[in-house]
Structure formats: structure tokens, C-alpha cells
Amino acid sequence: MPQVLVHVLSPDGERHIEVTALIDSGADLTCIADSVMTQLGYPPVREITLVSASGRDSRNVYLGGLRFPSLQPIYRAQLEVGGLPELGLQGRPAMLLGRDVLEQGVFCWDGRRRQTTLRFGQ
């Protein structure tokens, strides 16, 4: 599955945690492991119910920032993200990059080469 490196920014933008994001075009909302958001000092702002193939689950929502260090110019976004405590465990990605971010740009997955291309802006 396509993946990309993302910097999850602290509330002041001075620090970040680099995570591997799994690109999930089936997800409405970008989700980041609760542990990442807690380490950066984000408090939950509300709770939502997420529905997935495994059922319904209540999750925290955070107002977070992220950037893609591999893009020039670097793309930054401030957005609501859902917390997912099971991500980032046992080598799994700590983030699901959903359509709320993907719809802001162009995403291309070259399956033969196993390459991901993301572009934002013009």
C-alpha cells in the first residue's frame, strides 16, 4: 500500500514527529495515533464515532498541523484529525492520510514502480 513520510507539527510549529502515513483514499478523515498527538502536546477537542469495516468506535479529535518534507515547496496543513491508538504499533504506520488532505492536491500511485506522487498547489 502507498505510504509517505509526514511531519506532525507541535501546536507552536517548533517541533515535529516524523511518521509514516498510509495513504487511505477510502478514509474521509486523516487519523494519527493518539500517542503522537499527546507527545506533541495536543489536547482532544471533541469525540466522534468512526465507522469502519470492523464496526463503530469512539475516537478523540485533535486540531493538528502537518507538513510533507519531501514536497517542494513544503506543503503545510492545519486540520482536524482523528486519533487512533492502535496505529504505530508493531511496525504499522502511525497515520492514515485520508481524503480530507488528498482532495487538496493530486495523488498518483504507480503500481508497477510502487511509487507515490503527491502534489499540492499549482
Phi, psi and omega in degrees: 000146183292139180224159179211149175278137182226142170262119173271121188272147173289164181304326179272355179077003183277333182237165175206161170240128178275128180230158172268124180255129172275125180282120186235089182291352176269352181267129176290325190239135172291136182233138181231144180306134177307322183298324178293313181296321178294316179300327181275354176092020178273128171273149174295142179259338177190180178235143177229164173257121177262140178246128179222184179298335180270001177121199180260145180207139175277135181223151173289153173239137180237152170264107187234170178235149177213162175214157179252103185293340182278352182265141176237120355291159181296128179272130177241148177216143170249127184201166171280133177232143176274144178270139178226101185293336183279349180283155177083001180265143175054045175079003178280157179300148180268008185204142169248121180269110187263182183295336178301330176265315183302326181289351179275355183209205180240126179242130179227131177245116177265099185296324180295319181267351183057046182241141177250136174235129175235137176222140176231149180084201184284000000 
